[in-house]
Amino acid sequence: MSNQIGSLKMGQKFKKTPAGEIPVDWEIEELGNLVDIKIGGTPRREVDEYWDTKLETQNHWVSIRDMRNRFISKTKERLSSLGVKKSNVKLIPKNTILMSFKLTIGRVAISDMDLYTNEAIAAFVPKGDVESIFLYYVVPRFALSEEADIAVKGNTLNKSKLQGIVLPIPPIAEQKKIAEILWSVDDLLDKDNAEIEKIKKLKNNMMCQLLTGGKRMPGSIGKWEEKKLGEIVEFSNGKAHENDISENARFVVVNSKFISTEGRIKKYSNSCLCPANAGDVVMVMSDVPDGKAIAKCFYITENNKYTVNQRICLLKTKKMTPKFLFYLLNRNSYYLSFDDGAKQTNLRKEDVLDCPLIIPPTIAEQQAIAEVLDGISAKIVVLENARDKHETIKKGLMNMLLTGKVRIR
């Protein structure tokens, strides 16, 4: 990647266009003139014969939840031959660019096989002199930008708006080089994520052993004790802060978004209606079906900094190591069992406190276990910070390369 970046030079002459200022030798074009746009569909769910529950066919059917990586090489659901025949699904060939345009907008992937999509996903099949991987980067960049002049309301686009997206189009050779550079950054990000997942799996394996007594720390003695959470903590419900949110306020509001992003996304308030102090554990009590936030915990490390929002509970303990309690409770399987995948999960106070736990008999063993898991967690943070830096680099490159602010020789 570094050699390619070294070959960049600053652009000089620009022209104003509906897609913003672009180099004079670039063109602008509507997406509909560059690609055929195919919108998928969903066979009737109530007709079992339309769906291949045994996943024996190759009629892969893609929904937004399948669009997690650059390539789609497998799907959670497949269609029967009858389902294909009796619905409006369209066959999408391998190496087609897919983009979600309803509900979750702008998620992009490439088909690594022939497949079908649902009605929230658009397939862009190139029909002119355009590099498909270039489209992979430039379409979402301009689909929701101010330059595109597309007002997205109700979290949805439509085929007509997609066709009218105005894109800056460099010469084909430059398209390929831009795609090559951005693709190499994504390769680096894939390596980052693979390493992060490797360490996370190690951490999960260690937690399975250390938090159940399957593996004891050196010098540990005594049997682990069975307790309910209500026996070892004081419980408090968070308070609503929505009417007192300010960008420059003093206290961080501990809400679901804050906890689910490990504290990266913050809101602030000058009201501290439910203070949390060092050693407290806070936990999300409400989430959407199959959500990743329910029972997600955050460990408080500072005094006079945090205030807890509604539908978040605050747990204080004086009878055990607080950090060990954090590891015991975070996404505990007992709480996850309340999520039926169909409706929003709302844990009650009684549900939270009734959680069964097994606990080491000594503070020393609790602390030792927490320190081991803290060490692995610290490695994950270092890797995630490196990944985030590469994400920032990618955003900067996209801003420069896809607008011609920096040119490739």
N, C-alpha and C positions, 0 to 999 in steps of 0.2 A: 504493500500500500504506500509506503514512504516514497518509493521511486516514482510512483504515479503522481503523488501529491507534489513532488518536486518539479514536475513538468508543467505546473499551472502558471498562468500569467494573468495579469489584471486586464479586464476588458476596457475598451476606451469609448467606442461610439455606441450610443443607445438610441432607441426610439420608443415613444409612448404608444402603448397598445391596451386593449381591454384586459390583458393579462399582466399589466404593469410595464415598467421599463425593461426592454430586452435588447440584446445586441442587434445592430442593423441587419446582420446577415441571417438572423433567425426569422422564422415565420410564426404566425399564430394560426391555430386551427381548432375548430370545434371537435370534441371527442367523437361525436357521431359520424364525422367524415373520415376518421382514422380507423374506427373499429365497428364491427357489428356487435350490438349489445343484446345479449340474451338474458332474459329473466326467467328464473325457475318457478317451481310450484311445489305444493305439498299434497300428495294423495290423501284421500279422506282417512282420517285416523280411525274411525269406527269400523272400517272394513279391514279386518285382519288379513284377508287374502292379498291386500295391496303391499304388505310389508313382509320382508324376509327376516323373521326373528332369529333364525339359526345362522344368518350371515353366510349363506352358502353361495349366493349369486355374486356377480361382479358389478351389480347395479348400485354402486356407491352413491349415497345421497348426502349432500353436504348441508349442514346448518351452520350458523355463526359460531357455535361452540366448537366446531371442528377447525376453525381458522385461528389456530394458536401459533403456528410456525409458518415459515416461508412457503414450504411445500405441503400440500395435502396428499398424503400417501395412504391414509386410512380414514374411515369414518365410523361413527358410532352406530349408524343405521344404514340399512340397504333396502332397496325396493324389490318386490317380486316382479316377474315379467308382466303379470297382470296389472300391477301398480303403475308400471311405465306406460302400458297401453291405455289405461283408463284415466290418465291424468294429463296435465299440460306440461309436464316436465320435458326438458330439452337436453339432449346429449351434449355435453361440453367436452371438447377434445383435450388431450394432454397438453401441458404447457400454456394453457389459457390463464390470463390474469383474472382473478375474482376479487370483488370488493363488496363488502356489506354496505347497504345504503338505507336500511331501516333499523330503528331502535339503537343498535350499536353501529355507528356510521364510521366508515373509513378503515375498517379492518381489511387488510389485503393479504392474499395468498396466491400461490401458483398451483394449478392442478398438476399432479405428478402421475395422472392416469386419466382415462376417460371416466366421467362422472356426471351426476345430476345435482342440481342445487335447489334450495327452496326459494320462496318469493322475496326474501330479504337480501338476496345476493345477486349481483349483476356479473355476468361474464363478458369480458372484452376480448373479442376475437379480431386481431389486426387484419386490415384489408388493404393497407397501403404501405408506403415506404416509411415504416416506423419500427423501432426496436421494442420488442415486447417487455423486456426487463426495464427499459427506460420508462415505459408506461406504468410499470409496477411502482415506481417512485414518484413520477410526476403527477399522476391522476389524483391520489389522495392529497398531495401537497396543494393542488389548486381546486379540488372539489369543494373544499370548505373554507377557502381563503377569501379575504376581502376583494382581492383582484378578480376572482371568478364572479363576483357580484351575484352569488346564489344565497338567498335567504333561506336558511334551514329552520323550519318551524315544525314543532311537534315531533322532533327527532326523526325526520324522514325526508328522503329525496324521492324522485320518481324517474322513470325512464326518459321522459322529455327533458328534465333538468340535467340528467346525466349526459344526454346527447349534446346539450348546449354548453357544457363546460368548455371554456376557452383555455387552451394550453399553449405555452411557448414551445416551439419545436426547432431545435438546432439541426444542422445537417446530420445525416444518418451516421457518419463516422464519429461525430462528436457525441451523438446519442449513445453509441456503443461504449465509448470511453467513459462517459458519465456513469452509465450503468455498471461498468466494470469496477470503477472506483467505489461506488456506494455498495456494490455487492461484496467487495472485499472487506468493507467495514462491518457488514452484517455477518460475514464469516467469523470475524473477530468476536462479535457479540455472541454468536452461537457457541464459540469456545468458552467465553466467559460464563454463559448460562449453563453449559455442560459441567463446568468445574463447580459452579455453585450448587447444582443439583447433586453432584457427587458428594460434596461435603454435607449437604442437607440429609442425604440418605444415611451417611455415617452418623450424623447427629440423631436421626430418628432411631437407628439401631441401638445406639448408646442409651437413648431415653427408654426404649422398650426393656432394656436390661436393668438399668440403674433405678428407674422409677417404679419397678415392680419387685425389687429384691432378687431378681434373677441373677444379678451380679453384685456382690458386696464390695465395699471399699476395704482396703487393707486395715486390719485392726478392728473391724466392726464386730460388735457383740450384740446379743439379744435379738428377740423376734420382732418383726414389724407389727405394728398395731393397726387394727381396723377402726376407723372413725368416720363419722359424717362431717362434712365441711362445717355445718352449723355448730359443731362442738369446739371448733378451734378458731373461728373468726367472728368479728363484728361486721354486720352487713349494713350498708347505706345505699339508698337509691340516689342517682344523680338528679340534678335539677335543670329545668329548661333555661337556656341562656340565649335563645334565638332573638329575643328583643334587645339584647345588649351585646351585639357583635361589632367590633371595631378593629380595623387593620393595625392600629398603633396602640392597642390596649395592653394591659400589663400581664394578664393571666392567659395561659394556653387552655383552650376548651377541649377537654378530653371527650371526643365524640366517636362515633363508629368509624368515620373516615380516618381520623387520627390514629386509632388503634390498628385498623386493618392495613394501614400503610407504614406501620412501625414508627409513627410519629413524624413522617415526612410532610404530610399535608395538615396544615394547622389553621385554626381560627382562634381569634383572641377576644377577650372580654375584660372590662374593668370591674365586673362583678364576680366575686368568688363565692358562689352560692353553695358549693359543695367542695371544700378544699381537699386536695390529696397531697400527702406528704411522703417523704422518703420511706421506703419499705412497704408502701401500700400496693395492692394489686387491684387493677381495674379490669372489668370484663364486659364485652358486648352481650346484651340480652335480647336483641331483636335483629332479624335479618330476613332477606328474601329467601324463597325456596332454593335449596342447594347453594346458598351463599357461603362465602369464604370468611365472613366476619363473625358469625355466631360463635360465642364462647372464645373468641380471640381475646387474649389478655395482653396487658402492658404493665411493666414494672416501673413504678415511680422511683426516681433516684434523687430528686431535689425537693426541698421545702419551699413553700410560698411561690410556687410557679404554676401549678395546675389546678383547674376547677372542673368538676365532673358533670357532664351533661346528662339529660334524661335518657332512659333506656340503657344506661351504663351503670353497673354496680361497683361500689367501692368496698374492698375487703381488707380489714385490718386484723393482724394476728400477733399475739404476744406469746403463743405457745409453741411456735416452731420457726424455722428459718424462713423468712418471707420469700427469698428468691427460690427456695426449693418448692414452696407453695405455688409460685408462678409457673414453674415447669410442670407441676402436677396438674394444674387447672387449664393451661393453655390448650384450647381445642380438645378438651377432654372428651373421650368417646361417649361418656354418659350424657353430656349436653348435646352432642351431635345427634344422638338417637331421637331427640325431640323434633328434628327436621324431617318431615315426611316427603319433601320434594314437591309438594303441591301447593302449600299455602305458607304465608310468612310465619316464621318461628318467633314466638314471644315467650321467653323464660320468665316465670314468676319468682318471687323471692323464695317461696317454698321449694321450687324446682332447683334453684341454685344451691340452697343450703342442704338439700337432701343428697347431694353428690357423695357417693361412697369413696373413701380413700384408704390406702394402706401407707403407713408412715414409719420411717426408721425411728427406733426408740431414743436415739441420742441426737442432740444438736450437732455434734461433731460430724456424724455421718451425713446428716442433711446438708451441712455446709460443704463437705467434701464433694458430694454429688453435684451440688449447684456450681462449684468451681470448675469441675470437669466440663459440664455443659456450657458454662460461660466461656470457657476457652474455645470450644468449637464454634459457639455463636460469634465470637470475636473474629474468627477466621472468615466466617460467612460475611460479616460486615465489611471486612477489607476487600473481599472479592466483589461484593455488590457495589462498593464505592468505585472500584476500578471499572466495573461494567457501566456504571452511571456516567463516568467520564467519557467512555467510548460512545455512549448514547449522545452526550453533548457534542462530541466531535461530529457524529453523524448528522445531527440537526444543523450544525454550522455548515457542513459540506453541502447538504441538501439546499440550504438557503442560498449558498453561493453558486453552486453548479447548475441548479434547475432554473435560475433566473439569469444566468450569464454574467453575474457580477465578477466571477472568476472564470477564465476560459482555459481550455486545454489546447496546448499547441498541436 
